[in-house]
């Protein structure tokens, strides 16, 4: 889950989603807008180990990312 | 600063004063990263959890440097055990990653004010390092979603100017990358 924050630029967040997940620009932009407008968005899902790695990578980019178990 | 992208080659042309500014911002960020406060950070998250679940993700005033908190946010804001384990596994790597890219960007600057971002690795580390600097400065300044320029205290004006310069520079580089 990536959370909205007032510092990260919309263009940068889009670029990060493309870079980290290999998403095409429209998908990356849609996710970025979800984060921006709804306050948070699920950007990736999978095994816990895989998601811990994704969160670590997103923290390296300065994004505000957390892990959640689907309920 | 001038950002230009021609024939797939991205270039930053920095004035000497801008090079000096970046070097001094790198010094400040390195000092923050060097603080050995893993224990305090862990304590801090435990306190958050006891206060209310989810409080860590919401952010609050604490004894820990807010910049440090922002640079390594909790992965498991509602689970102290999982969070401690995650930090143990990734905390050092995250810090080293930031130190390494500062060092690489410093090396780029040492070759003069003209920085050529010739591959994905160099353009990535520059947008990341500019973002780290913005996160650090923006957190200190208390940036919010809609800043009213009238609310900026006079003594903070120079810092805000630096923040806006970093923002414009990062945005220009990212725009070229998204082209």
gemmi code that builds the backbone of each chain (N, CA, C; Angstrom):
import gemmi

chains = {
    "A": [
        ("UNK", (0.850, -1.187, 0.000), (0.000, 0.000, 0.000), (0.893, 1.248, 0.000)),
        ("UNK", (0.648, 2.147, -0.927), (1.364, 3.424, -0.926), (0.404, 4.511, -0.457)),
        ("UNK", (0.901, 5.336, 0.474), (0.089, 6.398, 1.078), (0.432, 7.742, 0.468)),
        ("UNK", (-0.572, 8.605, 0.421), (-0.355, 9.954, -0.101), (0.546, 10.745, 0.851)),
        ("UNK", (1.403, 11.559, 0.301), (2.167, 12.456, 1.153), (2.388, 13.756, 0.377)),
        ("UNK", (2.585, 14.846, 1.105), (2.569, 16.150, 0.437), (3.878, 16.518, -0.269)),
        ("UNK", (4.895, 15.682, -0.155), (6.196, 16.066, -0.710), (6.483, 15.376, -2.046)),
        ("UNK", (6.241, 14.083, -2.115), (6.550, 13.370, -3.358), (5.735, 13.919, -4.527)),
        ("UNK", (6.424, 14.229, -5.616), (5.765, 14.790, -6.788), (4.966, 13.724, -7.523)),
        ("UNK", (3.843, 14.149, -8.139), (3.013, 13.210, -8.884), (3.804, 12.577, -10.032)),
        ("UNK", (4.591, 13.388, -10.715), (5.380, 12.860, -11.842), (6.406, 11.833, -11.352)),
        ("UNK", (7.018, 12.134, -10.207), (8.023, 11.221, -9.652), (7.374, 9.889, -9.262)),
        ("UNK", (6.233, 9.954, -8.596), (5.554, 8.734, -8.150), (5.184, 7.871, -9.366)),
        ("UNK", (4.705, 8.511, -10.422), (4.394, 7.778, -11.664), (5.639, 7.062, -12.169)),
        ("UNK", (6.730, 7.803, -12.219), (7.991, 7.243, -12.711), (8.448, 6.053, -11.846)),
        ("UNK", (8.274, 6.188, -10.539), (8.687, 5.110, -9.630), (7.877, 3.840, -9.903)),
        ("UNK", (6.566, 3.973, -10.095), (5.737, 2.789, -10.365), (6.158, 2.125, -11.681)),
        ("UNK", (6.518, 2.918, -12.673), (6.975, 2.357, -13.945), (8.298, 1.621, -13.755)),
        ("UNK", (9.180, 2.264, -12.995), (10.532, 1.768, -12.784), (10.549, 0.485, -11.950)),
        ("UNK", (9.797, 0.502, -10.851), (9.846, -0.609, -9.898), (9.027, -1.807, -10.378)),
        ("UNK", (7.822, -1.527, -10.901), (6.924, -2.632, -11.251), (6.862, -2.894, -12.751)),
        ("UNK", (7.510, -2.066, -13.532), (7.469, -2.239, -14.982), (6.096, -1.920, -15.564)),
        ("UNK", (5.260, -1.146, -14.833), (3.941, -0.801, -15.340), (4.064, 0.189, -16.494)),
        ("UNK", (3.136, 0.074, -17.449), (3.072, 1.066, -18.524), (2.596, 2.387, -17.918)),
        ("UNK", (2.883, 3.472, -18.609), (2.584, 4.777, -18.054), (1.117, 4.979, -17.649)),
        ("UNK", (0.126, 4.550, -18.487), (-1.278, 4.765, -18.072), (-1.602, 4.081, -16.745)),
        ("UNK", (-1.111, 2.865, -16.554), (-1.391, 2.153, -15.310), (-0.689, 2.838, -14.135)),
        ("UNK", (0.552, 3.254, -14.360), (1.303, 3.927, -13.299), (0.627, 5.246, -12.917)),
        ("UNK", (0.111, 5.962, -13.922), (-0.560, 7.241, -13.647), (-1.866, 7.036, -12.893)),
        ("UNK", (-2.583, 5.977, -13.263), (-3.851, 5.718, -12.594), (-3.598, 5.409, -11.109)),
        ("UNK", (-2.587, 4.594, -10.844), (-2.259, 4.264, -9.452), (-1.825, 5.507, -8.679)),
        ("UNK", (-1.008, 6.335, -9.337), (-0.552, 7.573, -8.700), (-1.757, 8.448, -8.329)),
        ("UNK", (-2.736, 8.552, -9.256), (-3.926, 9.376, -8.986), (-4.771, 8.774, -7.862)),
        ("UNK", (-4.828, 7.443, -7.813), (-5.529, 6.788, -6.698), (-4.898, 7.186, -5.367)),
        ("UNK", (-3.573, 7.141, -5.316), (-2.857, 7.511, -4.098), (-3.187, 8.962, -3.748)),
        ("UNK", (-3.096, 9.804, -4.746), (-3.267, 11.244, -4.533), (-4.692, 11.582, -4.089)),
        ("UNK", (-5.686, 10.984, -4.757), (-7.078, 11.389, -4.506), (-7.728, 10.613, -3.364)),
        ("UNK", (-7.365, 9.327, -3.226), (-8.010, 8.532, -2.177), (-7.149, 8.399, -0.934)),
        ("UNK", (-5.915, 8.892, -1.030), (-5.049, 8.842, 0.144), (-4.173, 7.608, 0.203)),
        ("UNK", (-4.553, 6.569, -0.515), (-3.746, 5.348, -0.532), (-4.170, 4.472, -1.703)),
        ("UNK", (-3.282, 3.568, -2.109), (-3.635, 2.617, -3.155), (-2.805, 1.357, -2.999)),
        ("UNK", (-3.418, 0.235, -3.336), (-2.684, -1.030, -3.379), (-1.964, -1.066, -4.719)),
        ("UNK", (-0.639, -1.087, -4.686), (0.113, -1.001, -5.942), (0.710, -2.338, -6.354)),
        ("UNK", (0.719, -3.286, -5.416), (1.328, -4.571, -5.720), (0.803, -5.584, -4.717)),
        ("UNK", (0.659, -6.837, -5.151), (0.266, -7.863, -4.188), (0.941, -9.183, -4.542)),
        ("UNK", (1.113, -9.995, -3.516), (1.810, -11.262, -3.718), (2.207, -11.846, -2.383)),
        ("UNK", (3.194, -12.738, -2.405), (3.620, -13.377, -1.161), (4.225, -12.349, -0.216)),
        ("UNK", (4.216, -12.680, 1.053), (4.721, -11.753, 2.050), (6.185, -11.393, 1.787)),
        ("UNK", (6.987, -12.399, 1.459), (8.413, -12.130, 1.215), (8.606, -11.155, 0.068)),
        ("UNK", (7.875, -11.410, -1.000), (7.956, -10.571, -2.188), (7.511, -9.137, -1.862)),
        ("UNK", (6.453, -9.013, -1.077), (5.917, -7.696, -0.738), (6.844, -6.935, 0.211)),
        ("UNK", (7.531, -7.685, 1.084), (8.502, -7.013, 1.959), (9.616, -6.414, 1.123)),
        ("UNK", (9.998, -7.149, 0.079), (11.041, -6.631, -0.810), (10.536, -5.389, -1.547)),
        ("UNK", (9.310, -5.452, -2.059), (8.740, -4.294, -2.762), (8.685, -3.062, -1.848)),
        ("UNK", (8.249, -3.277, -0.603), (8.156, -2.150, 0.335), (9.549, -1.566, 0.599)),
        ("UNK", (10.509, -2.459, 0.767), (11.883, -1.999, 0.986), (12.357, -1.156, -0.206)),
        ("UNK", (12.069, -1.630, -1.409), (12.483, -0.887, -2.611), (11.776, 0.472, -2.665)),
        ("UNK", (10.475, 0.490, -2.362), (9.726, 1.756, -2.390), (10.248, 2.721, -1.322)),
        ("UNK", (10.631, 2.205, -0.161), (11.236, 3.064, 0.870), (12.538, 3.665, 0.353)),
        ("UNK", (13.253, 2.884, -0.448), (14.497, 3.389, -1.040), (14.240, 4.559, -1.984)),
        ("UNK", (13.052, 4.583, -2.585), (12.659, 5.696, -3.452), (12.015, 6.839, -2.646)),
        ("UNK", (11.844, 6.622, -1.352), (11.253, 7.668, -0.525), (9.729, 7.665, -0.503)),
        ("UNK", (9.122, 6.586, -1.022), (7.659, 6.524, -0.961), (7.227, 5.983, 0.397)),
        ("UNK", (6.011, 6.356, 0.780), (5.478, 5.974, 2.062), (4.676, 4.689, 1.859)),
        ("UNK", (5.331, 3.533, 2.034), (4.717, 2.254, 1.705), (4.605, 1.359, 2.930)),
        ("UNK", (3.486, 0.632, 3.026), (3.281, -0.332, 4.108), (2.761, -1.656, 3.531)),
        ("UNK", (2.770, -2.674, 4.386), (2.242, -3.981, 3.990), (0.932, -4.258, 4.713)),
        ("UNK", (0.025, -4.913, 4.013), (-1.232, -5.304, 4.646), (-1.601, -6.707, 4.227)),
        ("UNK", (-2.217, -7.412, 5.165), (-2.733, -8.731, 4.837), (-4.160, -8.551, 4.342)),
        ("UNK", (-4.512, -9.206, 3.218), (-5.907, -9.050, 2.760), (-6.854, -9.610, 3.815)),
        ("UNK", (-7.970, -8.908, 4.067), (-8.878, -9.394, 5.112), (-10.096, -10.043, 4.487)),
    ],
    "B": [
        ("UNK", (19.903, 26.063, -12.827), (20.137, 24.754, -13.440), (19.383, 24.678, -14.762)),
        ("UNK", (20.020, 24.027, -15.712), (19.348, 23.775, -16.992), (19.301, 22.266, -17.198)),
        ("UNK", (18.121, 21.777, -17.489), (17.971, 20.353, -17.767), (17.673, 20.216, -19.245)),
        ("UNK", (18.491, 19.444, -19.933), (18.228, 19.278, -21.357), (18.298, 17.812, -21.738)),
        ("UNK", (17.442, 17.431, -22.655), (17.453, 16.063, -23.148), (17.474, 16.085, -24.658)),
        ("UNK", (18.596, 15.687, -25.210), (18.704, 15.659, -26.666), (19.273, 14.320, -27.092)),
        ("UNK", (18.673, 13.743, -28.101), (19.113, 12.455, -28.625), (19.236, 11.434, -27.492)),
        ("UNK", (18.272, 11.458, -26.603), (18.271, 10.482, -25.520), (19.331, 10.704, -24.458)),
        ("UNK", (20.062, 11.823, -24.554), (21.078, 12.102, -23.518), (20.568, 13.232, -22.640)),
        ("UNK", (20.459, 12.892, -21.376), (19.924, 13.841, -20.421), (21.091, 14.525, -19.709)),
        ("UNK", (20.966, 15.847, -19.575), (22.095, 16.576, -19.012), (21.620, 17.639, -18.019)),
        ("UNK", (22.336, 17.759, -16.927), (22.082, 18.818, -15.943), (23.232, 19.794, -16.022)),
        ("UNK", (22.910, 21.049, -16.244), (23.973, 22.068, -16.202), (23.754, 22.922, -14.963)),
        ("UNK", (24.667, 22.791, -14.022), (24.512, 23.481, -12.739), (25.484, 24.638, -12.627)),
        ("UNK", (25.000, 25.747, -12.076), (25.869, 26.889, -11.774), (26.762, 26.494, -10.586)),
        ("UNK", (27.943, 27.123, -10.497), (28.834, 26.802, -9.356), (28.129, 26.928, -8.004)),
        ("UNK", (27.291, 27.949, -7.853), (26.608, 28.136, -6.569), (25.618, 26.985, -6.306)),
        ("UNK", (25.066, 26.429, -7.382), (24.138, 25.302, -7.227), (24.901, 24.029, -6.841)),
        ("UNK", (26.094, 23.879, -7.402), (26.933, 22.734, -7.025), (27.262, 22.814, -5.533)),
        ("UNK", (27.634, 24.012, -5.084), (27.953, 24.212, -3.658), (26.756, 23.910, -2.774)),
        ("UNK", (25.599, 24.376, -3.227), (24.372, 24.151, -2.468), (24.105, 22.650, -2.323)),
        ("UNK", (24.194, 21.931, -3.432), (23.946, 20.483, -3.377), (24.943, 19.800, -2.454)),
        ("UNK", (26.216, 20.208, -2.546), (27.220, 19.577, -1.683), (26.899, 19.806, -0.219)),
        ("UNK", (26.433, 21.005, 0.101), (26.122, 21.279, 1.496), (24.868, 20.515, 1.938)),
        ("UNK", (23.892, 20.367, 1.037), (22.699, 19.566, 1.365), (23.058, 18.085, 1.543)),
        ("UNK", (24.006, 17.612, 0.731), (24.471, 16.218, 0.895), (25.115, 16.049, 2.277)),
        ("UNK", (25.927, 17.033, 2.678), (26.554, 16.966, 4.012), (25.498, 16.822, 5.100)),
        ("UNK", (24.447, 17.650, 4.994), (23.403, 17.640, 6.024), (22.659, 16.306, 6.045)),
        ("UNK", (22.367, 15.796, 4.850), (21.634, 14.525, 4.788), (22.490, 13.381, 5.331)),
        ("UNK", (23.775, 13.404, 4.999), (24.667, 12.359, 5.516), (24.723, 12.386, 7.036)),
        ("UNK", (24.702, 13.591, 7.601), (24.741, 13.705, 9.061), (23.484, 13.079, 9.672)),
        ("UNK", (22.340, 13.312, 9.039), (21.089, 12.727, 9.540), (21.141, 11.207, 9.431)),
        ("UNK", (21.642, 10.717, 8.285), (21.702, 9.271, 8.077), (22.682, 8.601, 9.030)),
        ("UNK", (23.689, 9.344, 9.453), (24.727, 8.769, 10.313), (24.265, 8.613, 11.754)),
        ("UNK", (23.170, 9.279, 12.112), (22.673, 9.163, 13.491), (22.361, 7.700, 13.781)),
        ("UNK", (22.952, 7.202, 14.824), (22.754, 5.802, 15.156), (21.554, 5.689, 16.089)),
        ("UNK", (20.377, 5.645, 15.500), (19.183, 5.726, 16.335), (18.197, 4.598, 16.061)),
        ("UNK", (18.729, 3.471, 15.574), (17.836, 2.344, 15.264), (17.010, 1.964, 16.493)),
        ("UNK", (17.676, 1.959, 17.653), (16.990, 1.598, 18.891), (15.870, 2.569, 19.217)),
        ("UNK", (16.220, 3.862, 19.092), (15.231, 4.880, 19.428), (14.040, 4.829, 18.471)),
        ("UNK", (14.352, 4.595, 17.187), (13.276, 4.487, 16.197), (12.340, 3.331, 16.546)),
        ("UNK", (12.938, 2.198, 16.933), (12.140, 1.024, 17.286), (11.269, 1.321, 18.501)),
        ("UNK", (11.874, 1.971, 19.502), (11.144, 2.375, 20.707), (9.962, 3.256, 20.342)),
        ("UNK", (10.249, 4.164, 19.434), (9.281, 5.148, 19.018), (8.057, 4.480, 18.393)),
        ("UNK", (8.316, 3.464, 17.562), (7.195, 2.776, 16.921), (6.393, 1.985, 17.930)),
        ("UNK", (7.092, 1.432, 18.929), (6.357, 0.712, 19.975), (5.431, 1.670, 20.710)),
        ("UNK", (5.934, 2.877, 20.969), (5.125, 3.881, 21.663), (3.907, 4.258, 20.815)),
        ("UNK", (4.127, 4.366, 19.514), (3.025, 4.666, 18.594), (1.919, 3.630, 18.709)),
        ("UNK", (2.352, 2.368, 18.722), (1.395, 1.273, 18.744), (0.585, 1.277, 20.021)),
        ("UNK", (1.279, 1.582, 21.122), (0.569, 1.597, 22.392), (-0.434, 2.740, 22.426)),
        ("UNK", (-0.052, 3.861, 21.771), (-0.951, 5.013, 21.742), (-2.234, 4.654, 20.981)),
        ("UNK", (-2.081, 4.208, 19.766), (-3.236, 3.762, 18.985), (-2.746, 3.088, 17.713)),
        ("UNK", (-3.395, 1.988, 17.344), (-2.964, 1.313, 16.116), (-3.093, 2.268, 14.929)),
        ("UNK", (-2.077, 2.238, 14.078), (-2.142, 3.100, 12.904), (-1.550, 4.475, 13.122)),
        ("UNK", (-1.242, 4.809, 14.378), (-0.717, 6.150, 14.656), (0.632, 6.376, 13.988)),
        ("UNK", (1.408, 5.297, 13.873), (2.733, 5.445, 13.270), (2.620, 5.931, 11.834)),
        ("UNK", (1.644, 5.383, 11.109), (1.487, 5.784, 9.712), (0.982, 7.218, 9.606)),
        ("UNK", (0.260, 7.657, 10.623), (-0.288, 9.011, 10.574), (0.765, 10.058, 10.910)),
        ("UNK", (1.832, 9.640, 11.584), (2.887, 10.580, 11.937), (2.484, 11.399, 13.151)),
        ("UNK", (3.454, 11.719, 14.000), (3.170, 12.538, 15.187), (4.488, 13.098, 15.698)),
        ("UNK", (4.396, 14.030, 16.614), (5.615, 14.618, 17.165), (6.253, 13.646, 18.152)),
        ("UNK", (7.538, 13.383, 17.966), (8.228, 12.481, 18.882), (9.651, 12.987, 19.092)),
        ("UNK", (10.376, 12.258, 19.956), (11.756, 12.630, 20.237), (12.674, 12.292, 19.059)),
        ("UNK", (12.232, 11.361, 18.223), (13.062, 10.951, 17.092), (12.981, 12.005, 15.993)),
        ("UNK", (14.127, 12.246, 15.375), (14.192, 13.191, 14.274), (13.122, 12.846, 13.228)),
        ("UNK", (12.197, 13.759, 12.972), (11.124, 13.451, 12.017), (11.650, 13.122, 10.618)),
        ("UNK", (12.819, 13.664, 10.280), (13.396, 13.346, 8.967), (13.776, 11.868, 8.910)),
        ("UNK", (14.352, 11.357, 10.009), (14.703, 9.938, 10.066), (13.456, 9.074, 9.956)),
        ("UNK", (12.403, 9.515, 10.628), (11.137, 8.764, 10.555), (10.615, 8.743, 9.127)),
        ("UNK", (10.696, 9.897, 8.460), (10.150, 9.984, 7.106), (10.979, 9.172, 6.106)),
        ("UNK", (12.298, 9.110, 6.344), (13.154, 8.377, 5.413), (13.055, 6.867, 5.605)),
        ("UNK", (12.700, 6.421, 6.806), (12.436, 4.987, 6.965), (11.113, 4.788, 7.688)),
        ("UNK", (10.034, 4.911, 6.919), (8.707, 4.781, 7.511), (8.436, 3.319, 7.888)),
        ("UNK", (7.455, 3.100, 8.767), (7.142, 1.724, 9.161), (6.518, 0.945, 8.009)),
        ("UNK", (6.890, -0.326, 7.887), (6.276, -1.198, 6.875), (5.031, -1.870, 7.455)),
        ("UNK", (5.085, -2.113, 8.784), (3.969, -2.763, 9.482), (3.519, -1.856, 10.626)),
        ("UNK", (2.768, -0.785, 10.301), (2.433, 0.181, 11.352), (1.607, -0.401, 12.491)),
        ("UNK", (0.953, -1.543, 12.276), (0.091, -2.087, 13.319), (0.626, -3.358, 13.970)),
        ("UNK", (1.891, -3.681, 13.679), (2.431, -4.939, 14.192), (3.890, -4.741, 14.617)),
        ("UNK", (4.076, -4.508, 15.910), (5.411, -4.166, 16.416), (6.429, -5.267, 16.150)),
        ("UNK", (6.012, -6.520, 16.304), (6.940, -7.631, 16.108), (7.418, -7.708, 14.674)),
        ("UNK", (6.476, -7.671, 13.735), (6.823, -7.737, 12.312), (7.656, -6.520, 11.911)),
        ("UNK", (7.330, -5.365, 12.502), (8.057, -4.140, 12.177), (9.523, -4.240, 12.639)),
        ("UNK", (9.723, -4.751, 13.853), (11.082, -4.891, 14.380), (11.902, -5.811, 13.482)),
        ("UNK", (11.294, -6.903, 13.054), (11.984, -7.868, 12.206), (12.307, -7.248, 10.842)),
        ("UNK", (11.357, -6.501, 10.296), (11.555, -5.844, 8.998), (12.721, -4.853, 9.078)),
        ("UNK", (12.771, -4.100, 10.173), (13.846, -3.121, 10.363), (15.202, -3.795, 10.513)),
        ("UNK", (15.184, -4.903, 11.229), (16.437, -5.626, 11.431), (16.980, -6.086, 10.068)),
        ("UNK", (16.066, -6.527, 9.200), (16.485, -7.042, 7.899), (16.853, -5.954, 6.899)),
        ("UNK", (16.163, -4.822, 6.954), (16.308, -3.850, 5.866), (16.911, -2.508, 6.279)),
        ("UNK", (16.942, -2.231, 7.582), (17.352, -0.893, 8.047), (18.725, -0.464, 7.555)),
        ("UNK", (19.696, -1.358, 7.718), (21.065, -1.016, 7.327), (21.172, -0.850, 5.813)),
        ("UNK", (20.518, -1.749, 5.093), (20.582, -1.694, 3.625), (19.999, -0.385, 3.106)),
        ("UNK", (18.915, 0.059, 3.725), (18.258, 1.298, 3.290), (19.176, 2.500, 3.503)),
        ("UNK", (19.835, 2.497, 4.649), (20.757, 3.591, 4.956), (21.950, 3.583, 3.999)),
        ("UNK", (22.490, 2.376, 3.759), (23.647, 2.266, 2.863), (23.299, 2.678, 1.438)),
        ("UNK", (22.104, 2.317, 1.030), (21.634, 2.689, -0.310), (21.674, 4.216, -0.474)),
        ("UNK", (21.187, 4.911, 0.556), (21.155, 6.379, 0.469), (22.569, 6.948, 0.504)),
        ("UNK", (23.411, 6.377, 1.363), (24.797, 6.856, 1.434), (25.512, 6.658, 0.106)),
        ("UNK", (25.276, 5.489, -0.504), (25.964, 5.190, -1.762), (25.532, 6.133, -2.870)),
        ("UNK", (24.244, 6.451, -2.909), (23.868, 7.331, -4.024), (24.306, 8.765, -3.796)),
        ("UNK", (24.372, 9.172, -2.543), (24.942, 10.500, -2.290), (26.391, 10.520, -2.781)),
        ("UNK", (27.138, 9.470, -2.440), (28.556, 9.406, -2.838), (28.689, 9.432, -4.363)),
        ("UNK", (27.816, 8.692, -5.053), (27.887, 8.652, -6.520), (27.538, 10.018, -7.119)),
        ("UNK", (26.544, 10.698, -6.564), (26.156, 12.013, -7.081), (27.242, 13.042, -6.783)),
        ("UNK", (27.876, 12.917, -5.621), (29.016, 13.788, -5.302), (30.123, 13.619, -6.340)),
        ("UNK", (30.369, 12.363, -6.704), (31.418, 12.084, -7.686), (31.053, 12.722, -9.029)),
        ("UNK", (29.764, 12.676, -9.398), (29.315, 13.334, -10.629), (29.605, 14.837, -10.560)),
        ("UNK", (29.307, 15.434, -9.404), (29.503, 16.880, -9.247), (30.977, 17.254, -9.265)),
        ("UNK", (31.806, 16.338, -8.780), (33.244, 16.628, -8.693), (33.847, 16.802, -10.077)),
        ("UNK", (33.151, 16.284, -11.100), (33.659, 16.433, -12.466), (33.235, 17.758, -13.078)),
        ("UNK", (32.579, 18.615, -12.308), (32.168, 19.919, -12.819), (30.661, 20.055, -12.774)),
        ("UNK", (30.172, 21.222, -13.176), (28.747, 21.510, -13.059), (27.907, 20.855, -14.134)),
        ("UNK", (28.570, 20.160, -15.054), (27.797, 19.526, -16.112), (27.692, 18.034, -15.842)),
        ("UNK", (26.488, 17.595, -15.513), (26.299, 16.196, -15.157), (25.530, 15.512, -16.272)),
        ("UNK", (26.155, 14.518, -16.864), (25.470, 13.790, -17.923), (24.856, 12.524, -17.352)),
        ("UNK", (23.531, 12.391, -17.529), (22.838, 11.207, -17.034), (22.776, 10.227, -18.198)),
        ("UNK", (23.843, 9.448, -18.316), (24.003, 8.689, -19.557), (23.292, 7.338, -19.548)),
        ("UNK", (22.871, 6.890, -18.373), (22.153, 5.608, -18.355), (21.060, 5.641, -17.289)),
        ("UNK", (20.278, 4.558, -17.260), (19.163, 4.484, -16.310), (19.643, 4.628, -14.875)),
        ("UNK", (20.799, 4.012, -14.592), (21.312, 4.044, -13.224), (21.597, 5.467, -12.764)),
        ("UNK", (22.231, 6.262, -13.619), (22.587, 7.616, -13.174), (21.360, 8.519, -13.108)),
        ("UNK", (20.425, 8.380, -14.058), (19.236, 9.241, -13.963), (18.386, 8.831, -12.763)),
        ("UNK", (18.321, 7.526, -12.487), (17.548, 7.058, -11.337), (18.129, 7.618, -10.042)),
        ("UNK", (19.469, 7.534, -9.895), (20.012, 7.978, -8.603), (19.884, 9.484, -8.431)),
        ("UNK", (19.879, 10.231, -9.539), (19.705, 11.677, -9.390), (18.283, 12.043, -8.984)),
        ("UNK", (17.278, 11.378, -9.582), (15.915, 11.732, -9.127), (15.684, 11.224, -7.701)),
        ("UNK", (16.343, 10.123, -7.345), (16.193, 9.623, -5.970), (16.882, 10.547, -4.968)),
        ("UNK", (18.064, 10.996, -5.305), (18.808, 11.829, -4.356), (18.107, 13.188, -4.206)),
        ("UNK", (17.577, 13.707, -5.314), (16.834, 14.975, -5.221), (15.589, 14.772, -4.366)),
        ("UNK", (14.990, 13.583, -4.478), (13.813, 13.304, -3.661), (14.173, 13.189, -2.178)),
        ("UNK", (15.285, 12.526, -1.886), (15.727, 12.437, -0.483), (15.945, 13.833, 0.108)),
        ("UNK", (16.557, 14.701, -0.676), (16.810, 16.066, -0.194), (15.494, 16.809, 0.029)),
        ("UNK", (14.524, 16.595, -0.880), (13.221, 17.253, -0.724), (12.475, 16.704, 0.487)),
        ("UNK", (12.565, 15.382, 0.701), (11.895, 14.794, 1.862), (12.478, 15.367, 3.152)),
        ("UNK", (13.809, 15.465, 3.181), (14.469, 15.962, 4.393), (14.081, 17.421, 4.652)),
        ("UNK", (14.254, 18.245, 3.640), (13.968, 19.676, 3.815), (12.466, 19.918, 3.995)),
        ("UNK", (11.662, 19.223, 3.190), (10.206, 19.386, 3.261), (9.652, 18.982, 4.619)),
        ("UNK", (10.217, 17.937, 5.217), (9.780, 17.507, 6.545), (10.147, 18.559, 7.588)),
        ("UNK", (11.378, 19.090, 7.476), (11.791, 20.152, 8.407), (10.880, 21.375, 8.306)),
        ("UNK", (10.492, 21.702, 7.073), (9.674, 22.896, 6.861), (8.193, 22.640, 7.145)),
        ("UNK", (7.823, 21.366, 7.309), (6.415, 21.044, 7.552), (5.547, 21.270, 6.326)),
        ("UNK", (6.033, 20.822, 5.179), (5.271, 20.972, 3.939), (3.928, 20.255, 4.041)),
        ("UNK", (2.879, 20.926, 3.598), (1.561, 20.288, 3.536), (1.043, 20.372, 2.104)),
        ("UNK", (-0.100, 19.740, 1.885), (-0.659, 19.634, 0.536), (-0.842, 21.017, -0.113)),
        ("UNK", (-1.405, 21.948, 0.623), (-1.545, 23.292, 0.037), (-0.901, 24.339, 0.933)),
        ("UNK", (0.272, 24.745, 0.484), (1.033, 25.755, 1.218), (0.582, 27.140, 0.767)),
        ("UNK", (0.299, 27.982, 1.737), (-0.022, 29.365, 1.418), (1.255, 30.180, 1.607)),
        ("UNK", (1.697, 30.803, 0.521), (2.970, 31.523, 0.609), (2.950, 32.615, 1.674)),
        ("UNK", (1.742, 33.110, 1.950), (1.619, 34.164, 2.964), (1.970, 33.635, 4.356)),
        ("UNK", (1.869, 32.304, 4.532), (2.135, 31.712, 5.845), (3.617, 31.435, 6.101)),
        ("UNK", (4.443, 31.629, 5.069), (5.860, 31.309, 5.226), (6.554, 32.387, 6.065)),
        ("UNK", (7.154, 31.939, 7.170), (7.842, 32.881, 8.038), (9.078, 33.431, 7.324)),
        ("UNK", (9.353, 34.687, 7.582), (10.444, 35.353, 6.861), (11.779, 34.635, 7.035)),
        ("UNK", (12.027, 34.140, 8.259), (13.330, 33.487, 8.488), (13.446, 32.148, 7.753)),
        ("UNK", (12.289, 31.589, 7.353), (12.317, 30.315, 6.623), (12.387, 30.503, 5.110)),
        ("UNK", (12.255, 31.735, 4.655), (12.158, 31.989, 3.207), (13.322, 31.397, 2.404)),
        ("UNK", (14.575, 31.533, 2.887), (15.680, 30.954, 2.102), (15.562, 29.434, 1.964)),
        ("UNK", (15.117, 28.771, 3.032), (14.956, 27.318, 2.993), (13.855, 26.916, 2.005)),
        ("UNK", (12.790, 27.720, 2.004), (11.709, 27.451, 1.052), (12.198, 27.629, -0.379)),
        ("UNK", (13.040, 28.628, -0.583), (13.575, 28.851, -1.935), (14.377, 27.636, -2.385)),
        ("UNK", (15.154, 27.076, -1.462), (15.935, 25.877, -1.777), (14.990, 24.714, -2.090)),
        ("UNK", (13.947, 24.588, -1.262), (12.975, 23.500, -1.469), (12.339, 23.605, -2.858)),
        ("UNK", (11.926, 24.804, -3.225), (11.293, 24.984, -4.539), (12.288, 24.746, -5.678)),
        ("UNK", (13.527, 25.097, -5.439), (14.555, 24.844, -6.461), (14.747, 23.339, -6.655)),
        ("UNK", (14.816, 22.601, -5.551), (14.946, 21.140, -5.642), (13.743, 20.539, -6.373)),
        ("UNK", (12.549, 21.069, -6.041), (11.322, 20.565, -6.658), (11.345, 20.791, -8.168)),
        ("UNK", (11.691, 22.003, -8.572), (11.710, 22.332, -9.999), (12.748, 21.487, -10.734)),
        ("UNK", (13.901, 21.286, -10.101), (14.961, 20.502, -10.733), (14.526, 19.050, -10.893)),
        ("UNK", (13.987, 18.484, -9.809), (13.554, 17.090, -9.882), (12.450, 16.925, -10.925)),
        ("UNK", (11.497, 17.860, -10.924), (10.379, 17.761, -11.852), (10.864, 17.837, -13.302)),
        ("UNK", (11.851, 18.689, -13.555), (12.376, 18.821, -14.920), (13.051, 17.532, -15.373)),
        ("UNK", (13.800, 16.904, -14.470), (14.479, 15.651, -14.830), (13.448, 14.547, -15.066)),
        ("UNK", (12.462, 14.442, -14.151), (11.444, 13.400, -14.301), (10.659, 13.616, -15.601)),
        ("UNK", (10.335, 14.877, -15.917), (9.584, 15.167, -17.150), (10.355, 14.682, -18.373)),
        ("UNK", (11.669, 14.888, -18.359), (12.485, 14.406, -19.481), (12.463, 12.877, -19.556)),
        ("UNK", (12.503, 12.237, -18.378), (12.498, 10.768, -18.357), (11.163, 10.199, -18.835)),
        ("UNK", (10.077, 10.954, -18.598), (8.741, 10.465, -18.970), (8.419, 10.780, -20.428)),
        ("UNK", (9.242, 11.557, -21.072), (9.000, 11.962, -22.451), (8.873, 10.780, -23.390)),
    ],
}
model = gemmi.Model(1)
for chain_id, residues in chains.items():
    chain = gemmi.Chain(chain_id)
    for i, (resn, *xyz) in enumerate(residues, 1):
        res = gemmi.Residue()
        res.name, res.seqid = resn, gemmi.SeqId(i, " ")
        for name, pos in zip(("N", "CA", "C"), xyz):
            atom = gemmi.Atom()
            atom.name, atom.element = name, gemmi.Element(name[0])
            atom.pos, atom.b_iso = gemmi.Position(*pos), 0.0
            res.add_atom(atom)
        chain.add_residue(res)
    model.add_chain(chain)
structure = gemmi.Structure()
structure.add_model(model)
structure.setup_entities()
